[in-house]
C-alpha cells in the first residue's frame, strides 16, 4: 500500500504545474509590480512601496465608487 502513495501526486503534477504557471506566477508578479514605478517600457523598476496605493485612494473617482449604492 505504501508504494502507491505517489500515484495521486503523479496525476496532480501537470494540473498543479499549469495552475502555478498561469495563475500563481502572474498573481505574485502583479503584486510585486504594484510596489514599483515601472512605465511598462523601460528596464528600470524603482521600488516606491505603497505610493501607488496612496495615489489611488486620494483620487476623487475612487471615493465615487465607494459611495455607490447597489
mmCIF file of the N, C-alpha and C atoms, coordinates in Angstrom:
data_MODEL
# 
_entry.id   MODEL 
# 
loop_
_atom_site.group_PDB 
_atom_site.id 
_atom_site.type_symbol 
_atom_site.label_atom_id 
_atom_site.label_alt_id 
_atom_site.label_comp_id 
_atom_site.label_asym_id 
_atom_site.label_entity_id 
_atom_site.label_seq_id 
_atom_site.pdbx_PDB_ins_code 
_atom_site.Cartn_x 
_atom_site.Cartn_y 
_atom_site.Cartn_z 
_atom_site.occupancy 
_atom_site.B_iso_or_equiv 
_atom_site.pdbx_formal_charge 
_atom_site.auth_seq_id 
_atom_site.auth_comp_id 
_atom_site.auth_asym_id 
_atom_site.auth_atom_id 
_atom_site.pdbx_PDB_model_num 
ATOM 1   N N  . UNK A 1 1  ? 0.820   -1.201 0.000   1.00 0.00 ? 1  UNK A N  1 
ATOM 2   C CA . UNK A 1 1  ? 0.000   0.000  0.000   1.00 0.00 ? 1  UNK A CA 1 
ATOM 3   C C  . UNK A 1 1  ? 0.861   1.261  0.000   1.00 0.00 ? 1  UNK A C  1 
ATOM 4   N N  . UNK A 1 2  ? 1.950   1.204  0.686   1.00 0.00 ? 2  UNK A N  1 
ATOM 5   C CA . UNK A 1 2  ? 2.830   2.364  0.817   1.00 0.00 ? 2  UNK A CA 1 
ATOM 6   C C  . UNK A 1 2  ? 3.499   2.728  -0.517  1.00 0.00 ? 2  UNK A C  1 
ATOM 7   N N  . UNK A 1 3  ? 3.702   1.766  -1.360  1.00 0.00 ? 3  UNK A N  1 
ATOM 8   C CA . UNK A 1 3  ? 4.404   2.023  -2.617  1.00 0.00 ? 3  UNK A CA 1 
ATOM 9   C C  . UNK A 1 3  ? 3.542   2.788  -3.631  1.00 0.00 ? 3  UNK A C  1 
ATOM 10  N N  . UNK A 1 4  ? 2.228   2.879  -3.428  1.00 0.00 ? 4  UNK A N  1 
ATOM 11  C CA . UNK A 1 4  ? 1.355   3.567  -4.375  1.00 0.00 ? 4  UNK A CA 1 
ATOM 12  C C  . UNK A 1 4  ? 0.933   4.950  -3.891  1.00 0.00 ? 4  UNK A C  1 
ATOM 13  N N  . UNK A 1 5  ? 1.620   5.511  -2.924  1.00 0.00 ? 5  UNK A N  1 
ATOM 14  C CA . UNK A 1 5  ? 1.286   6.846  -2.432  1.00 0.00 ? 5  UNK A CA 1 
ATOM 15  C C  . UNK A 1 5  ? 1.620   7.933  -3.451  1.00 0.00 ? 5  UNK A C  1 
ATOM 16  N N  . UNK A 1 6  ? 2.471   7.645  -4.381  1.00 0.00 ? 6  UNK A N  1 
ATOM 17  C CA . UNK A 1 6  ? 2.890   8.631  -5.374  1.00 0.00 ? 6  UNK A CA 1 
ATOM 18  C C  . UNK A 1 6  ? 1.880   8.776  -6.510  1.00 0.00 ? 6  UNK A C  1 
ATOM 19  N N  . UNK A 1 7  ? 0.985   7.829  -6.674  1.00 0.00 ? 7  UNK A N  1 
ATOM 20  C CA . UNK A 1 7  ? 0.055   7.831  -7.799  1.00 0.00 ? 7  UNK A CA 1 
ATOM 21  C C  . UNK A 1 7  ? -0.822  9.086  -7.844  1.00 0.00 ? 7  UNK A C  1 
ATOM 22  N N  . UNK A 1 8  ? -1.470  9.496  -6.740  1.00 0.00 ? 8  UNK A N  1 
ATOM 23  C CA . UNK A 1 8  ? -2.265  10.736 -6.826  1.00 0.00 ? 8  UNK A CA 1 
ATOM 24  C C  . UNK A 1 8  ? -1.417  11.952 -7.190  1.00 0.00 ? 8  UNK A C  1 
ATOM 25  N N  . UNK A 1 9  ? -0.208  12.003 -6.682  1.00 0.00 ? 9  UNK A N  1 
ATOM 26  C CA . UNK A 1 9  ? 0.680   13.136 -6.987  1.00 0.00 ? 9  UNK A CA 1 
ATOM 27  C C  . UNK A 1 9  ? 1.106   13.118 -8.448  1.00 0.00 ? 9  UNK A C  1 
ATOM 28  N N  . UNK A 1 10 ? 1.203   11.957 -9.029  1.00 0.00 ? 10 UNK A N  1 
ATOM 29  C CA . UNK A 1 10 ? 1.539   11.869 -10.455 1.00 0.00 ? 10 UNK A CA 1 
ATOM 30  C C  . UNK A 1 10 ? 0.412   12.448 -11.307 1.00 0.00 ? 10 UNK A C  1 
ATOM 31  N N  . UNK A 1 11 ? -0.830  12.199 -10.904 1.00 0.00 ? 11 UNK A N  1 
ATOM 32  C CA . UNK A 1 11 ? -1.962  12.752 -11.642 1.00 0.00 ? 11 UNK A CA 1 
ATOM 33  C C  . UNK A 1 11 ? -2.120  14.255 -11.404 1.00 0.00 ? 11 UNK A C  1 
ATOM 34  N N  . UNK A 1 12 ? -1.712  14.722 -10.241 1.00 0.00 ? 12 UNK A N  1 
ATOM 35  C CA . UNK A 1 12 ? -1.850  16.140 -9.914  1.00 0.00 ? 12 UNK A CA 1 
ATOM 36  C C  . UNK A 1 12 ? -0.682  16.998 -10.390 1.00 0.00 ? 12 UNK A C  1 
ATOM 37  N N  . UNK A 1 13 ? 0.420   16.394 -10.752 1.00 0.00 ? 13 UNK A N  1 
ATOM 38  C CA . UNK A 1 13 ? 1.629   17.148 -11.101 1.00 0.00 ? 13 UNK A CA 1 
ATOM 39  C C  . UNK A 1 13 ? 1.393   18.109 -12.267 1.00 0.00 ? 13 UNK A C  1 
ATOM 40  N N  . UNK A 1 14 ? 0.832   17.647 -13.350 1.00 0.00 ? 14 UNK A N  1 
ATOM 41  C CA . UNK A 1 14 ? 0.613   18.505 -14.511 1.00 0.00 ? 14 UNK A CA 1 
ATOM 42  C C  . UNK A 1 14 ? -0.399  19.619 -14.231 1.00 0.00 ? 14 UNK A C  1 
ATOM 43  N N  . UNK A 1 15 ? -1.580  19.318 -13.668 1.00 0.00 ? 15 UNK A N  1 
ATOM 44  C CA . UNK A 1 15 ? -2.519  20.409 -13.382 1.00 0.00 ? 15 UNK A CA 1 
ATOM 45  C C  . UNK A 1 15 ? -1.960  21.441 -12.399 1.00 0.00 ? 15 UNK A C  1 
ATOM 46  N N  . UNK A 1 16 ? -1.256  20.996 -11.386 1.00 0.00 ? 16 UNK A N  1 
ATOM 47  C CA . UNK A 1 16 ? -0.678  21.946 -10.428 1.00 0.00 ? 16 UNK A CA 1 
ATOM 48  C C  . UNK A 1 16 ? 0.411   22.797 -11.064 1.00 0.00 ? 16 UNK A C  1 
ATOM 49  N N  . UNK A 1 17 ? 1.167   22.212 -11.955 1.00 0.00 ? 17 UNK A N  1 
ATOM 50  C CA . UNK A 1 17 ? 2.200   22.973 -12.665 1.00 0.00 ? 17 UNK A CA 1 
ATOM 51  C C  . UNK A 1 17 ? 1.561   24.026 -13.566 1.00 0.00 ? 17 UNK A C  1 
ATOM 52  N N  . UNK A 1 18 ? 0.552   23.635 -14.310 1.00 0.00 ? 18 UNK A N  1 
ATOM 53  C CA . UNK A 1 18 ? -0.118  24.583 -15.201 1.00 0.00 ? 18 UNK A CA 1 
ATOM 54  C C  . UNK A 1 18 ? -0.805  25.689 -14.402 1.00 0.00 ? 18 UNK A C  1 
ATOM 55  N N  . UNK A 1 19 ? -1.445  25.342 -13.301 1.00 0.00 ? 19 UNK A N  1 
ATOM 56  C CA . UNK A 1 19 ? -2.094  26.333 -12.450 1.00 0.00 ? 19 UNK A CA 1 
ATOM 57  C C  . UNK A 1 19 ? -1.066  27.320 -11.896 1.00 0.00 ? 19 UNK A C  1 
ATOM 58  N N  . UNK A 1 20 ? 0.085   26.806 -11.505 1.00 0.00 ? 20 UNK A N  1 
ATOM 59  C CA . UNK A 1 20 ? 1.135   27.685 -10.986 1.00 0.00 ? 20 UNK A CA 1 
ATOM 60  C C  . UNK A 1 20 ? 1.647   28.639 -12.060 1.00 0.00 ? 20 UNK A C  1 
ATOM 61  N N  . UNK A 1 21 ? 1.797   28.143 -13.273 1.00 0.00 ? 21 UNK A N  1 
ATOM 62  C CA . UNK A 1 21 ? 2.311   28.975 -14.360 1.00 0.00 ? 21 UNK A CA 1 
ATOM 63  C C  . UNK A 1 21 ? 1.298   30.032 -14.777 1.00 0.00 ? 21 UNK A C  1 
ATOM 64  N N  . UNK A 1 22 ? 0.017   29.682 -14.869 1.00 0.00 ? 22 UNK A N  1 
ATOM 65  C CA . UNK A 1 22 ? -0.986  30.595 -15.413 1.00 0.00 ? 22 UNK A CA 1 
ATOM 66  C C  . UNK A 1 22 ? -1.728  31.416 -14.371 1.00 0.00 ? 22 UNK A C  1 
ATOM 67  N N  . UNK A 1 23 ? -1.667  31.029 -13.094 1.00 0.00 ? 23 UNK A N  1 
ATOM 68  C CA . UNK A 1 23 ? -2.401  31.765 -12.069 1.00 0.00 ? 23 UNK A CA 1 
ATOM 69  C C  . UNK A 1 23 ? -1.475  32.299 -10.982 1.00 0.00 ? 23 UNK A C  1 
ATOM 70  N N  . UNK A 1 24 ? -0.737  31.438 -10.340 1.00 0.00 ? 24 UNK A N  1 
ATOM 71  C CA . UNK A 1 24 ? 0.074   31.837 -9.187  1.00 0.00 ? 24 UNK A CA 1 
ATOM 72  C C  . UNK A 1 24 ? 1.200   32.795 -9.586  1.00 0.00 ? 24 UNK A C  1 
ATOM 73  N N  . UNK A 1 25 ? 1.968   32.456 -10.624 1.00 0.00 ? 25 UNK A N  1 
ATOM 74  C CA . UNK A 1 25 ? 3.072   33.321 -11.040 1.00 0.00 ? 25 UNK A CA 1 
ATOM 75  C C  . UNK A 1 25 ? 2.599   34.718 -11.458 1.00 0.00 ? 25 UNK A C  1 
ATOM 76  N N  . UNK A 1 26 ? 1.559   34.848 -12.327 1.00 0.00 ? 26 UNK A N  1 
ATOM 77  C CA . UNK A 1 26 ? 1.103   36.196 -12.678 1.00 0.00 ? 26 UNK A CA 1 
ATOM 78  C C  . UNK A 1 26 ? 0.550   36.972 -11.479 1.00 0.00 ? 26 UNK A C  1 
ATOM 79  N N  . UNK A 1 27 ? -0.095  36.280 -10.552 1.00 0.00 ? 27 UNK A N  1 
ATOM 80  C CA . UNK A 1 27 ? -0.624  36.936 -9.367  1.00 0.00 ? 27 UNK A CA 1 
ATOM 81  C C  . UNK A 1 27 ? 0.494   37.535 -8.518  1.00 0.00 ? 27 UNK A C  1 
ATOM 82  N N  . UNK A 1 28 ? 1.513   36.760 -8.258  1.00 0.00 ? 28 UNK A N  1 
ATOM 83  C CA . UNK A 1 28 ? 2.643   37.243 -7.457  1.00 0.00 ? 28 UNK A CA 1 
ATOM 84  C C  . UNK A 1 28 ? 3.416   38.315 -8.212  1.00 0.00 ? 28 UNK A C  1 
ATOM 85  N N  . UNK A 1 29 ? 3.601   38.118 -9.512  1.00 0.00 ? 29 UNK A N  1 
ATOM 86  C CA . UNK A 1 29 ? 4.312   39.098 -10.330 1.00 0.00 ? 29 UNK A CA 1 
ATOM 87  C C  . UNK A 1 29 ? 3.591   40.448 -10.337 1.00 0.00 ? 29 UNK A C  1 
ATOM 88  N N  . UNK A 1 30 ? 2.277   40.432 -10.475 1.00 0.00 ? 30 UNK A N  1 
ATOM 89  C CA . UNK A 1 30 ? 1.490   41.663 -10.474 1.00 0.00 ? 30 UNK A CA 1 
ATOM 90  C C  . UNK A 1 30 ? 1.533   42.342 -9.119  1.00 0.00 ? 30 UNK A C  1 
ATOM 91  N N  . UNK A 1 31 ? 1.450   41.556 -8.070  1.00 0.00 ? 31 UNK A N  1 
ATOM 92  C CA . UNK A 1 31 ? 1.523   42.117 -6.722  1.00 0.00 ? 31 UNK A CA 1 
ATOM 93  C C  . UNK A 1 31 ? 2.861   42.819 -6.505  1.00 0.00 ? 31 UNK A C  1 
ATOM 94  N N  . UNK A 1 32 ? 3.954   42.182 -6.885  1.00 0.00 ? 32 UNK A N  1 
ATOM 95  C CA . UNK A 1 32 ? 5.271   42.796 -6.735  1.00 0.00 ? 32 UNK A CA 1 
ATOM 96  C C  . UNK A 1 32 ? 5.418   44.025 -7.627  1.00 0.00 ? 32 UNK A C  1 
ATOM 97  N N  . UNK A 1 33 ? 4.852   43.984 -8.814  1.00 0.00 ? 33 UNK A N  1 
ATOM 98  C CA . UNK A 1 33 ? 4.920   45.110 -9.742  1.00 0.00 ? 33 UNK A CA 1 
ATOM 99  C C  . UNK A 1 33 ? 4.141   46.313 -9.226  1.00 0.00 ? 33 UNK A C  1 
ATOM 100 N N  . UNK A 1 34 ? 3.119   46.085 -8.427  1.00 0.00 ? 34 UNK A N  1 
ATOM 101 C CA . UNK A 1 34 ? 2.316   47.196 -7.909  1.00 0.00 ? 34 UNK A CA 1 
ATOM 102 C C  . UNK A 1 34 ? 3.090   48.052 -6.910  1.00 0.00 ? 34 UNK A C  1 
ATOM 103 N N  . UNK A 1 35 ? 4.203   47.571 -6.417  1.00 0.00 ? 35 UNK A N  1 
ATOM 104 C CA . UNK A 1 35 ? 5.032   48.338 -5.488  1.00 0.00 ? 35 UNK A CA 1 
ATOM 105 C C  . UNK A 1 35 ? 6.175   49.063 -6.195  1.00 0.00 ? 35 UNK A C  1 
ATOM 106 N N  . UNK A 1 36 ? 6.131   49.143 -7.527  1.00 0.00 ? 36 UNK A N  1 
ATOM 107 C CA . UNK A 1 36 ? 7.181   49.819 -8.291  1.00 0.00 ? 36 UNK A CA 1 
ATOM 108 C C  . UNK A 1 36 ? 6.594   50.963 -9.115  1.00 0.00 ? 36 UNK A C  1 
ATOM 109 N N  . UNK A 1 37 ? 7.479   51.764 -9.686  1.00 0.00 ? 37 UNK A N  1 
ATOM 110 C CA . UNK A 1 37 ? 7.041   52.841 -10.578 1.00 0.00 ? 37 UNK A CA 1 
ATOM 111 C C  . UNK A 1 37 ? 7.498   52.544 -12.001 1.00 0.00 ? 37 UNK A C  1 
ATOM 112 N N  . UNK A 1 38 ? 7.174   51.385 -12.493 1.00 0.00 ? 38 UNK A N  1 
ATOM 113 C CA . UNK A 1 38 ? 7.568   50.952 -13.818 1.00 0.00 ? 38 UNK A CA 1 
ATOM 114 C C  . UNK A 1 38 ? 6.623   51.526 -14.856 1.00 0.00 ? 38 UNK A C  1 
ATOM 115 N N  . UNK A 1 39 ? 7.162   52.041 -15.966 1.00 0.00 ? 39 UNK A N  1 
ATOM 116 C CA . UNK A 1 39 ? 6.326   52.641 -17.006 1.00 0.00 ? 39 UNK A CA 1 
ATOM 117 C C  . UNK A 1 39 ? 5.882   51.632 -18.064 1.00 0.00 ? 39 UNK A C  1 
ATOM 118 N N  . UNK A 1 40 ? 6.309   50.403 -17.976 1.00 0.00 ? 40 UNK A N  1 
ATOM 119 C CA . UNK A 1 40 ? 5.895   49.364 -18.909 1.00 0.00 ? 40 UNK A CA 1 
ATOM 120 C C  . UNK A 1 40 ? 6.823   49.187 -20.086 1.00 0.00 ? 40 UNK A C  1 
ATOM 121 N N  . UNK A 1 41 ? 7.793   50.089 -20.253 1.00 0.00 ? 41 UNK A N  1 
ATOM 122 C CA . UNK A 1 41 ? 8.677   50.027 -21.405 1.00 0.00 ? 41 UNK A CA 1 
ATOM 123 C C  . UNK A 1 41 ? 10.136  49.894 -20.976 1.00 0.00 ? 41 UNK A C  1 
ATOM 124 N N  . UNK A 1 42 ? 10.556  50.737 -20.058 1.00 0.00 ? 42 UNK A N  1 
ATOM 125 C CA . UNK A 1 42 ? 11.967  50.754 -19.666 1.00 0.00 ? 42 UNK A CA 1 
ATOM 126 C C  . UNK A 1 42 ? 12.319  49.527 -18.838 1.00 0.00 ? 42 UNK A C  1 
ATOM 127 N N  . UNK A 1 43 ? 13.597  49.296 -18.678 1.00 0.00 ? 43 UNK A N  1 
ATOM 128 C CA . UNK A 1 43 ? 14.069  48.151 -17.908 1.00 0.00 ? 43 UNK A CA 1 
ATOM 129 C C  . UNK A 1 43 ? 14.149  48.451 -16.412 1.00 0.00 ? 43 UNK A C  1 
ATOM 130 N N  . UNK A 1 44 ? 14.168  49.729 -16.046 1.00 0.00 ? 44 UNK A N  1 
ATOM 131 C CA . UNK A 1 44 ? 14.315  50.070 -14.632 1.00 0.00 ? 44 UNK A CA 1 
ATOM 132 C C  . UNK A 1 44 ? 12.966  50.059 -13.927 1.00 0.00 ? 44 UNK A C  1 
ATOM 133 N N  . UNK A 1 45 ? 12.955  49.440 -12.785 1.00 0.00 ? 45 UNK A N  1 
ATOM 134 C CA . UNK A 1 45 ? 11.754  49.366 -11.952 1.00 0.00 ? 45 UNK A CA 1 
ATOM 135 C C  . UNK A 1 45 ? 12.140  49.871 -10.561 1.00 0.00 ? 45 UNK A C  1 
ATOM 136 N N  . UNK A 1 46 ? 11.812  51.131 -10.280 1.00 0.00 ? 46 UNK A N  1 
ATOM 137 C CA . UNK A 1 46 ? 12.138  51.704 -8.989  1.00 0.00 ? 46 UNK A CA 1 
ATOM 138 C C  . UNK A 1 46 ? 11.072  51.322 -7.971  1.00 0.00 ? 46 UNK A C  1 
ATOM 139 N N  . UNK A 1 47 ? 11.507  50.811 -6.837  1.00 0.00 ? 47 UNK A N  1 
ATOM 140 C CA . UNK A 1 47 ? 10.577  50.412 -5.794  1.00 0.00 ? 47 UNK A CA 1 
ATOM 141 C C  . UNK A 1 47 ? 10.107  51.656 -5.050  1.00 0.00 ? 47 UNK A C  1 
ATOM 142 N N  . UNK A 1 48 ? 8.788   51.863 -4.997  1.00 0.00 ? 48 UNK A N  1 
ATOM 143 C CA . UNK A 1 48 ? 8.237   53.043 -4.334  1.00 0.00 ? 48 UNK A CA 1 
ATOM 144 C C  . UNK A 1 48 ? 7.302   52.671 -3.186  1.00 0.00 ? 48 UNK A C  1 
ATOM 145 N N  . UNK A 1 49 ? 7.163   51.411 -2.917  1.00 0.00 ? 49 UNK A N  1 
ATOM 146 C CA . UNK A 1 49 ? 6.357   50.986 -1.775  1.00 0.00 ? 49 UNK A CA 1 
ATOM 147 C C  . UNK A 1 49 ? 4.872   51.196 -1.989  1.00 0.00 ? 49 UNK A C  1 
ATOM 148 N N  . UNK A 1 50 ? 4.210   51.805 -1.023  1.00 0.00 ? 50 UNK A N  1 
ATOM 149 C CA . UNK A 1 50 ? 2.757   51.971 -1.055  1.00 0.00 ? 50 UNK A CA 1 
ATOM 150 C C  . UNK A 1 50 ? 2.303   53.257 -1.743  1.00 0.00 ? 50 UNK A C  1 
ATOM 151 N N  . UNK A 1 51 ? 3.199   53.984 -2.384  1.00 0.00 ? 51 UNK A N  1 
ATOM 152 C CA . UNK A 1 51 ? 2.832   55.259 -3.023  1.00 0.00 ? 51 UNK A CA 1 
ATOM 153 C C  . UNK A 1 51 ? 1.758   55.096 -4.094  1.00 0.00 ? 51 UNK A C  1 
ATOM 154 N N  . UNK A 1 52 ? 1.787   54.016 -4.859  1.00 0.00 ? 52 UNK A N  1 
ATOM 155 C CA . UNK A 1 52 ? 0.750   53.792 -5.874  1.00 0.00 ? 52 UNK A CA 1 
ATOM 156 C C  . UNK A 1 52 ? -0.623  53.674 -5.230  1.00 0.00 ? 52 UNK A C  1 
ATOM 157 N N  . UNK A 1 53 ? -0.693  52.983 -4.113  1.00 0.00 ? 53 UNK A N  1 
ATOM 158 C CA . UNK A 1 53 ? -1.970  52.797 -3.436  1.00 0.00 ? 53 UNK A CA 1 
ATOM 159 C C  . UNK A 1 53 ? -2.446  54.093 -2.785  1.00 0.00 ? 53 UNK A C  1 
ATOM 160 N N  . UNK A 1 54 ? -1.515  54.864 -2.239  1.00 0.00 ? 54 UNK A N  1 
ATOM 161 C CA . UNK A 1 54 ? -1.879  56.172 -1.668  1.00 0.00 ? 54 UNK A CA 1 
ATOM 162 C C  . UNK A 1 54 ? -2.454  57.091 -2.744  1.00 0.00 ? 54 UNK A C  1 
ATOM 163 N N  . UNK A 1 55 ? -1.842  57.079 -3.922  1.00 0.00 ? 55 UNK A N  1 
ATOM 164 C CA . UNK A 1 55 ? -2.307  57.916 -5.027  1.00 0.00 ? 55 UNK A CA 1 
ATOM 165 C C  . UNK A 1 55 ? -3.715  57.522 -5.460  1.00 0.00 ? 55 UNK A C  1 
ATOM 166 N N  . UNK A 1 56 ? -3.988  56.234 -5.517  1.00 0.00 ? 56 UNK A N  1 
ATOM 167 C CA . UNK A 1 56 ? -5.324  55.775 -5.915  1.00 0.00 ? 56 UNK A CA 1 
ATOM 168 C C  . UNK A 1 56 ? -6.372  56.205 -4.903  1.00 0.00 ? 56 UNK A C  1 
ATOM 169 N N  . UNK A 1 57 ? -6.071  56.056 -3.631  1.00 0.00 ? 57 UNK A N  1 
ATOM 170 C CA . UNK A 1 57 ? -7.041  56.383 -2.582  1.00 0.00 ? 57 UNK A CA 1 
ATOM 171 C C  . UNK A 1 57 ? -7.316  57.881 -2.526  1.00 0.00 ? 57 UNK A C  1 
ATOM 172 N N  . UNK A 1 58 ? -6.361  58.710 -2.903  1.00 0.00 ? 58 UNK A N  1 
ATOM 173 C CA . UNK A 1 58 ? -6.533  60.160 -2.839  1.00 0.00 ? 58 UNK A CA 1 
ATOM 174 C C  . UNK A 1 58 ? -7.321  60.712 -4.027  1.00 0.00 ? 58 UNK A C  1 
ATOM 175 N N  . UNK A 1 59 ? -7.557  59.952 -5.059  1.00 0.00 ? 59 UNK A N  1 
ATOM 176 C CA . UNK A 1 59 ? -8.300  60.432 -6.217  1.00 0.00 ? 59 UNK A CA 1 
ATOM 177 C C  . UNK A 1 59 ? -9.799  60.458 -5.915  1.00 0.00 ? 59 UNK A C  1 
ATOM 178 N N  . UNK A 1 60 ? -10.480 61.505 -6.388  1.00 0.00 ? 60 UNK A N  1 
ATOM 179 C CA . UNK A 1 60 ? -11.915 61.610 -6.121  1.00 0.00 ? 60 UNK A CA 1 
ATOM 180 C C  . UNK A 1 60 ? -12.750 60.481 -6.741  1.00 0.00 ? 60 UNK A C  1 
ATOM 181 N N  . UNK A 1 61 ? -12.322 59.978 -7.876  1.00 0.00 ? 61 UNK A N  1 
ATOM 182 C CA . UNK A 1 61 ? -13.083 58.917 -8.537  1.00 0.00 ? 61 UNK A CA 1 
ATOM 183 C C  . UNK A 1 61 ? -13.122 57.661 -7.691  1.00 0.00 ? 61 UNK A C  1 
ATOM 184 N N  . UNK A 1 62 ? -12.090 57.426 -6.902  1.00 0.00 ? 62 UNK A N  1 
ATOM 185 C CA . UNK A 1 62 ? -12.051 56.266 -6.020  1.00 0.00 ? 62 UNK A CA 1 
ATOM 186 C C  . UNK A 1 62 ? -13.168 56.339 -4.993  1.00 0.00 ? 62 UNK A C  1 
ATOM 187 N N  . UNK A 1 63 ? -13.401 57.526 -4.465  1.00 0.00 ? 63 UNK A N  1 
ATOM 188 C CA . UNK A 1 63 ? -14.435 57.698 -3.460  1.00 0.00 ? 63 UNK A CA 1 
ATOM 189 C C  . UNK A 1 63 ? -15.833 57.622 -4.069  1.00 0.00 ? 63 UNK A C  1 
ATOM 190 N N  . UNK A 1 64 ? -15.963 57.968 -5.341  1.00 0.00 ? 64 UNK A N  1 
ATOM 191 C CA . UNK A 1 64 ? -17.256 57.827 -6.022  1.00 0.00 ? 64 UNK A CA 1 
ATOM 192 C C  . UNK A 1 64 ? -17.659 56.356 -6.083  1.00 0.00 ? 64 UNK A C  1 
ATOM 193 N N  . UNK A 1 65 ? -16.708 55.475 -6.335  1.00 0.00 ? 65 UNK A N  1 
ATOM 194 C CA . UNK A 1 65 ? -17.025 54.065 -6.381  1.00 0.00 ? 65 UNK A CA 1 
ATOM 195 C C  . UNK A 1 65 ? -17.382 53.524 -5.014  1.00 0.00 ? 65 UNK A C  1 
ATOM 196 N N  . UNK A 1 66 ? -16.788 54.062 -3.975  1.00 0.00 ? 66 UNK A N  1 
ATOM 197 C CA . UNK A 1 66 ? -17.096 53.615 -2.624  1.00 0.00 ? 66 UNK A CA 1 
ATOM 198 C C  . UNK A 1 66 ? -18.483 54.070 -2.175  1.00 0.00 ? 66 UNK A C  1 
ATOM 199 N N  . UNK A 1 67 ? -18.939 55.202 -2.667  1.00 0.00 ? 67 UNK A N  1 
ATOM 200 C CA . UNK A 1 67 ? -20.213 55.781 -2.232  1.00 0.00 ? 67 UNK A CA 1 
ATOM 201 C C  . UNK A 1 67 ? -21.426 55.217 -2.963  1.00 0.00 ? 67 UNK A C  1 
ATOM 202 N N  . UNK A 1 68 ? -21.212 54.439 -4.010  1.00 0.00 ? 68 UNK A N  1 
ATOM 203 C CA . UNK A 1 68 ? -22.340 53.938 -4.800  1.00 0.00 ? 68 UNK A CA 1 
ATOM 204 C C  . UNK A 1 68 ? -23.164 52.944 -3.992  1.00 0.00 ? 68 UNK A C  1 
ATOM 205 N N  . UNK A 1 69 ? -24.473 53.055 -4.146  1.00 0.00 ? 69 UNK A N  1 
ATOM 206 C CA . UNK A 1 69 ? -25.404 52.129 -3.518  1.00 0.00 ? 69 UNK A CA 1 
ATOM 207 C C  . UNK A 1 69 ? -25.799 51.058 -4.533  1.00 0.00 ? 69 UNK A C  1 
ATOM 208 N N  . UNK A 1 70 ? -25.774 49.838 -4.125  1.00 0.00 ? 70 UNK A N  1 
ATOM 209 C CA . UNK A 1 70 ? -26.142 48.734 -5.038  1.00 0.00 ? 70 UNK A CA 1 
ATOM 210 C C  . UNK A 1 70 ? -27.472 48.167 -4.646  1.00 0.00 ? 70 UNK A C  1 
# 
